[in-house]
């Protein structure tokens, strides 16, 4: 099948403005922090819809777009998710987590209590499609699913941040309970759970420093 193409002519930014624009974007991006204390103030559904639409513009292997974003505001569903997440996390912290991982988490003060899962007005559960189902229920292979969904989640986090909303990447282990609660099919695997909302008025975050450019980049 021949690929249909369309003209592509994005805005061409003058060279003297490229660095300026990117510097402005960096200043916005560098202000982002992971938040564990959320306000219960409402966030309109349209805002979540638009952020997910932005995430859906991410590149993906063979353009399969192997993702589903389940946005949850129902208090009862959030309660179910928190209950199961805390159950799994408690077992992880107390029995399964290696000591070096616990040592790494210690400065952040995290534990199995996950009040953010019910405090935040929204939860977004991102699912990765391991394969698709054809019209006769045959499996259709997807490509680079993990990389594709990871990029889409990055798009989503930055979109929410630029809108003044905070989030947290939460990956309870295991996450299979999310498929059941969200009523997703077998070909979809939970990838990450994101509470979304405004930071609580008394929110504090760790005073962390990010690696400087010379530690994360090499120019040849």
C-alpha distance (Angstrom), angle and dihedral (degrees) to the residues before:
residue distance angle dihedral
X1 . . .
X2 3.78 . .
X3 3.81 114.7 .
X4 3.78 114.1 -118.8
X5 3.79 113.3 -135.5
X6 3.79 133.9 -165.2
X7 3.80 131.0 -161.9
X8 3.81 115.9 -86.4
X9 3.79 119.5 -158.9
X10 3.83 112.0 152.5
X11 3.76 120.8 -175.7
X12 3.80 110.5 -71.8
X13 3.80 107.4 -138.1
X14 3.83 113.6 -148.1
X15 3.80 110.3 -110.4
X16 3.79 93.2 -118.5
X17 3.84 88.8 59.2
X18 3.80 99.5 44.3
X19 3.79 96.3 81.5
X20 3.80 91.6 41.8
X21 3.79 92.5 53.9
X22 3.78 93.6 45.2
X23 3.79 91.1 48.1
X24 3.80 89.8 53.6
X25 3.81 89.9 49.1
X26 3.80 90.4 49.3
X27 3.80 91.8 52.6
X28 3.81 89.7 53.4
X29 3.81 93.9 44.4
X30 3.80 94.4 46.3
X31 3.81 90.4 57.2
X32 3.81 91.3 62.6
X33 3.80 116.4 111.6
X34 3.76 133.6 179.2
X35 3.80 108.6 -110.3
X36 3.79 129.6 -154.0
X37 3.82 98.3 172.7
X38 3.80 112.6 70.6
X39 3.78 134.1 -175.6
X40 3.79 116.4 -128.5
X41 3.81 89.4 -135.0
X42 3.81 108.9 132.8
X43 3.79 123.7 -104.4
X44 3.82 115.8 -156.0
X45 3.77 116.1 -110.7
X46 3.79 90.0 -129.0
X47 3.81 89.2 64.1
X48 3.80 91.3 54.3
X49 3.79 91.0 45.5
X50 3.79 91.9 52.5
X51 3.81 92.8 47.1
X52 3.82 89.6 52.2
X53 3.79 90.1 48.9
X54 3.81 87.9 55.1
X55 3.81 90.1 50.1
X56 3.78 88.3 51.6
X57 3.81 90.8 61.9
X58 3.83 90.7 68.6
X59 3.81 118.1 117.2
X60 3.79 117.2 -103.5
X61 3.78 138.6 -172.7
X62 3.82 109.4 -80.6
X63 3.82 86.0 -11.9
X64 3.82 89.7 -81.4
X65 3.83 92.1 140.8
X66 3.82 91.1 -149.0
X67 3.80 98.4 -165.4
X68 3.77 144.9 99.4
X69 3.81 122.9 -167.3
X70 3.80 113.8 -154.8
X71 3.82 110.0 -164.0
X72 3.80 114.4 -161.5
X73 3.79 128.8 -167.9
X74 3.84 98.6 151.0
X75 3.84 106.4 115.6
X76 3.80 92.9 -145.7
X77 3.80 93.6 53.3
X78 3.80 90.3 46.8
X79 3.80 89.2 50.8
X80 3.81 91.0 52.5
X81 3.79 91.2 49.8
X82 3.80 93.1 48.4
X83 3.81 92.0 48.5
X84 3.79 93.5 52.0
X85 3.80 93.9 40.5
X86 3.80 92.5 52.6
X87 3.79 90.6 47.4
X88 3.81 91.5 54.0
X89 3.80 94.0 40.7
X90 3.81 93.3 49.4
X91 3.78 90.0 54.9
X92 3.80 90.2 45.9
X93 3.80 95.4 50.3
X94 3.80 94.3 43.0
X95 3.81 102.0 39.1
X96 3.80 117.4 4.9
X97 3.80 108.6 36.8
X98 3.83 114.4 99.4
X99 3.78 114.5 -123.3
X100 3.80 94.3 -116.1
X101 3.83 89.4 58.1
X102 3.79 91.6 49.2
X103 3.81 89.1 49.2
X104 3.81 90.6 51.6
X105 3.81 91.4 50.8
X106 3.80 95.4 44.9
X107 3.85 96.5 86.8
X108 3.82 89.4 54.0
X109 3.79 93.3 54.8
X110 3.79 95.3 -134.5
X111 3.80 124.4 156.7
X112 3.80 138.9 158.6
X113 3.83 94.7 -73.9
X114 3.82 106.8 103.5
X115 3.79 107.0 -178.3
X116 3.80 90.0 153.4
X117 3.80 88.9 73.5
X118 3.80 91.1 69.1
X119 3.82 99.7 25.5
X120 3.80 96.3 58.6
X121 3.82 113.4 80.6
X122 3.81 91.8 -133.1
X123 3.77 138.9 34.5
X124 3.79 119.6 -165.4
X125 3.78 115.2 -162.1
X126 3.80 112.0 -165.0
X127 3.80 117.2 -153.5
X128 3.81 126.5 -162.1
X129 3.80 116.9 -142.9
X130 3.79 106.9 -134.4
X131 3.80 88.9 -171.7
X132 3.80 139.7 -16.5
X133 3.78 128.5 -118.8
X134 3.78 118.9 -124.0
X135 3.82 126.0 -145.3
X136 3.83 90.3 -84.8
X137 3.81 93.3 45.0
X138 3.80 91.1 -101.4
X139 3.79 116.9 149.1
X140 3.81 116.5 -106.6
X141 3.78 113.7 -160.3
X142 3.79 121.5 -121.6
X143 3.79 123.5 -154.9
X144 3.80 131.5 -135.9
X145 3.79 91.2 -6.8
X146 3.81 96.7 165.1
X147 3.79 93.9 48.0
X148 3.81 92.5 45.4
X149 3.79 95.5 49.1
X150 3.81 91.3 43.8
X151 3.80 90.5 55.9
X152 3.81 91.2 47.7
X153 3.81 90.8 51.8
X154 3.81 89.0 51.7
X155 3.79 89.6 53.1
X156 3.81 89.4 49.6
X157 3.81 95.1 49.5
X158 3.80 93.1 50.2
X159 3.81 92.3 45.6
X160 3.81 90.9 53.0
X161 3.81 91.5 46.2
X162 3.79 93.1 50.9
X163 3.81 88.2 52.8
X164 3.81 90.8 55.7
X165 3.80 94.5 -103.8
X166 3.79 125.9 129.7
X167 3.76 131.0 -143.7
X168 3.78 145.4 173.2
X169 3.80 130.0 -142.2
X170 3.79 105.1 -128.4
X171 3.80 123.0 -178.1
X172 3.81 110.1 175.9
X173 3.78 111.5 -164.0
X174 2.95 114.7 -99.0
X175 3.80 103.6 18.2
X176 3.80 100.3 -175.9
X177 3.82 91.5 111.1
X178 3.80 88.4 70.3
X179 3.80 91.5 66.1
X180 3.79 91.0 55.7
X181 3.81 96.1 44.7
X182 3.81 92.5 45.6
X183 3.82 91.4 43.1
X184 3.78 95.2 -128.7
X185 3.83 124.5 161.6
X186 3.79 126.0 -102.6
X187 3.80 94.4 -100.5
X188 3.82 91.1 63.9
X189 3.81 119.4 81.8
X190 3.84 122.7 -165.2
X191 3.80 108.4 -109.7
X192 3.81 106.8 173.8
X193 3.80 140.4 -15.4
X194 3.81 117.3 -138.0
X195 3.81 123.8 -169.5
X196 3.81 107.9 -156.0
X197 3.79 131.2 -163.4
X198 3.78 145.0 89.4
X199 3.80 119.1 -49.4
X200 3.80 114.2 -100.8
X201 3.83 113.7 -100.1
X202 3.81 90.2 -111.3
X203 3.81 94.4 42.2
X204 3.80 116.6 145.7
X205 3.81 125.9 -176.6
X206 3.80 130.6 -164.9
X207 3.81 114.4 -87.7
X208 3.79 93.5 -118.1
X209 3.77 125.9 168.2
X210 3.79 122.7 -145.7
X211 3.77 122.0 -135.2
X212 3.82 113.3 -91.2
X213 3.79 121.4 -114.7
X214 3.79 94.3 -98.6
X215 3.80 90.3 60.3
X216 3.79 97.0 50.2
X217 3.81 104.6 34.5
X218 3.80 139.2 55.3
X219 3.80 122.2 -167.8
X220 3.81 117.9 -158.5
